Amino acid sequence: MKKERGLTLIELMVTLVIFILITSLAFPGFQLYKQNSNRVTQTNDLISALNLARSEAVQRNLNIAVCASVDLATCSEVNDWTTGWIMFIDDNQNGVADATDGNGLIDGGEATLLTRHGRLSGANLVYTDVDNGAVSVRFDSGGMPSVFNAAGAATTSATFMRCDDRRNTDALPNQHARAVLLTRTGRVRISNDNDDNGVHNGLTAELACP
C-alpha cells in the first residue's frame, strides 16, 4: 500500500512565516511603485486634457474650456481637481458649462461636452491650483488661456499641484509633489526641480504640500 504524505503542522507554519516575511519585504516596494505610477498617470492626464482643449479651440475656431467637476456634467466651481474634470464648448467665455453656451446644446440645455475624466484614485490626494485657485481654464481660438477662480476673476497661468499621502508620512513631505504648469502663452508642461534640492518648482514658488 502507498503511504500518503502531506505537510506536517511545523512545515506548514514555517512556510507561512516565510510567506509573511517575503510579503512584508515586497509590500513597501509595491506601494512605492503604485504611488509613483499614479502620480505619473494623473499628471499626464491633466496635461493631455489641457493640450487637447487648446488644440480643439484652435482647430474649431471656438472657445474650449476644462473645469473641475464632481458629476462629470457640470462645473463644480471648486479648486479641487481630484474630483475629475470635463471639457466643453464655452460660447459665452465664462469658463462654466451652462445653458448660455448655445453651440449644439444637448438634453437639458447644458453646454456641449467633449470629454470627461472621472475621480482620481489615491489616499488623501490633493490636486489644486496653488497660484490662482483655478476652477476652470478656457482657451480661445488662438490657443491663449484664461484661468478662472471661483469668483469668476480671470488670469492667464496656473500651477496645478498634486500631492499624495506621502506628505503625511515622509520626512521630506514635498519631495513627491508634482505640478502641471500652464503658462501665459498656453504651453502646458510638468514641473521640474530647477535647483536640484529635491523639490519641484511651480510657476511662482517651490511646491509645498498642505
Buried (B, 14 or more C-beta within 10 A) or exposed (E): EEEEEEEEEEEEEEEEEEEEEEEEEEEEEEEEEEBEEBBEEBBEBBBBBBBBBBEBBBEEEBBBBBBBBEEBBBBBBBBBBBBBBBBBBBBBBBBBBBEEBEBEBEEEEBBBBBBBBEEBEBEEBBBBBBBBBBBBBBBBEEBBBBBBBEEEEBBBBBBBBBBBBBBEEEEEBBBBBBBBBBEEEBBBEBBEEEEEEEBBBBBEEBBBBE
